Amino acid sequence: MVPAQFLNLLTFGLWGKLGRLTHYAFDAVLLSAFLAGMKRSTGLTPSLKRDSITENKEVNVWIDKYLGVGEWVMDQSVAIAGSSGWFERKR
């Protein structure tokens, strides 16, 4: 038996689902970073009128945190790219 199949058997198939969950999480962070980049370059932001999305305060807090993750990813990406020799600023 191949070790990956044995690991999948031991974890009741959760090992394969972990990869899929990681993929979805990465896609969600990528979308959040895209929205943060769009906000910085154009000033456009998602409309977060509290009544248009939901009246649940917890959901609104989660949306703010989600968009904050994109801002953090953008900040870190710009800092890393700015300190590397692979990128240069042109304005």
Secondary structure as UniProt FT lines:
FT   HELIX           3..10
FT   TURN            11..13
FT   HELIX           14..42
FT   HELIX           50..53
FT   HELIX           57..83
FT   TURN            85..86
//
